[in-house]
């Protein structure tokens, strides 16, 4: 860190200390959770099924993707040797040879670190959620606040681990690489995003296959309650809540957290170079790099403070108000901390004036998070008209319920994108007139957008805590149902479960919004990185990408735009098909087991393991193929159509990905809560015809809101990061060279195989399953 002043070095060391503190705090909370009572023997028996199934799934998932991770590690290292090292790397390491070697090693290690950190967040978070759910059920017998405390603290473990590991990785890379950090940070961001994609896709397919199958046969056909122990798919459904909503969501937000930091550091370096002297003169204002690191550290401290005050009492019994109170207190701490650090640090050394623009851009991110929170709540909560209208539409059947939900989801995506547009416009307004050089002003605007992402995810510790609270409470309710707990305990868990449905929907909105902001910031990094390489190989300034921009009128660019817009539809199609195939087999399996004498009477325990196995096979089958699609498509577009077309491709995928993600998440959330609104006694209540129609709508929405929609978040960022990594190679190597042609043939073949593999049914899904035994085999 020789480029930093003494104050800046102390600040970076303090950031590292805060990151370690966040991780340590997560394990302190974990110890507190494990010390809680696990309840009755029957509760622990049900919990054991869930725990075994969840651990077995994630262990198998890691074995499935490990080979791909190893291969990509070597490819990332090898890619560095194809292009000349950046000017910053040569300056930092002393020579081109040393720079190339260090960057190759650093990018590979950073990729592994990002992958392992992302997996650790998902695995540990899921593990603590599983440990927490039975303890929430046990605590519900004591009262409302004890159950709330256990559920929220269990979620806080995941939240604090997310912010701690994300900040630790980015800080360590900056401490080692200094001004050359962007070269290695790309690997860190790519590793986190790729694992998040696997976690999201695999967990989403698993949980929704089981959920759809369990609901259609259990609720609609058999008329039995949710989480009834006679339903063979109920354990798979509860396992799915953990591998999908806990592990998947944690990894998803972790990679958004790290990718926004990566983009802020990349753009901060470019802006720091531009504002001191001239571009490429070796002088940097490193305030633009240190600033986002310190902001993240302040966010970690604020999250600890906010999470520590979440509590209620037996009189109020308002979990949502308690969590909102913690969130807003943390936001206030952030505001004060950001303002104080800005006043001390962002001071112009020549004039002494304080530059408040980075602070304002960051606060715009906090406002954006709250706006998306409220917007998502409006379209998905039972307290507002959109969901009530969808519930009312159920009176005339499943078709009108589905039509109402589709319209609601489409409308909500428009308002969400307008909110994001407003946040980007805010950055433009803040940084307008920043420099007489329009290129520098554009860089400053994009840096402001990256700070908006930093601000939006500042309270990730709180956001993940609220999100994990949902599946933990849901699992606790399922355990309570299957274990036959008393009415008072069930009332506590019912209320916490209902609140958890709202928190899950709200945090999905924030996750999707952060994905788009991160992608826009990465788009700015793409322009900056391509221009940097063009400068190195002698392309005149007037012809560099940062000067000419990306002209959509060019046919190749327009083709790239069209392909980018189509990819989210392909991705959603493949994931929904996967859920549909697996859910069909779950339906057949549950129907078959209901016909076995004694199952419906409750005297014979269903074979839960068979449903768990079906969901596991379905989820694992998609991982490699969908990962290959995300990696291969940008490579093919870049090398076949050129670097400008690749930029158009990224613009297309950001736009359609955002619209599709919000549409699917909010439509699915509205269908879910429309069903719950009827179950509360409205429009006929449970077992009425409107309720049956709403259950059908909910099952249609399940794969949209928990599989296809959320999977688009990491997919967008994986593709953006792949484009960032390959763009310098695209610029450097002639597209018509034999090596490139051969590589593109291989990539095209891999893409065709991946699509075919995703559409092909696994052998285990085309064969009859054996009849289950008359006693439980375990999971």
Secondary structure, DSSP 8 states (H G I E B T S, - for coil): -TTS-HHHHHHHHHHHHHHHHHHHHHHHHHHHHHTS----HHHHHHHHHHHHHHHHHHHHHHHHHHHHHHHHHHHHHHHHTTS---HHHHHHHSSHHHHHHHHHHHHHHHHHHHHHHHHHHHHHHHHHHHHHHHHHHHHTTT-HHHHHHHHHHHHHHHHHHHHHHHHHHHHHHHHHHGGGHHHHHHHHHHHHHHHHHHHHHHHHHHHHHHHHHHIIIIIIII---TT-TT-TTHHHHHHHIIIIIIIIHHHHHHHHHHHHHHHHHHHHHHHHHHSSSSTTSS---THHHHHHHHHHHHHHHHHHHHHHT----TTT--HHHHHHHHHHHHHHHHHHHHHHHHHHH-B-TTT--B--HHHHHHHHHHHHHHHHHHHHHHHH-TTSHHHHHHHHHGGG-HHHHHHHHHHHHHHHHHHHHHHHHHHHHHHHHHHTTS-SSHHHHHHHHHHHHHHHHHHHTTTHHHHHHHHHHHHHHHHHHHHHHHHT--HHHHHHHHHHHHHHHHHHHHHHHHHHHHHHHHHHHHHHHHHHHHHHHHHHTT--GGGSHHHH---TTSHHHHHHHHHHHHHHHHHHHHHHHHHHHHHHHHHHHHHHHHTSTTTTTTSS---HHHHHHHHHHHHHHHHHHHHHHHHHHHHHHHHHH-HHHHHHHHHHHHHHHHHHHHHHHHHHHHHHHHHHHHHTTGGG-TTSHHHHHHHHHHHHHHHIIIIIHHHHHHHHHHHHHHHHHHHHHHHHS-TTSHHHHHHHHHHHHHHHHHHHHHHS--GGGSS------SS----
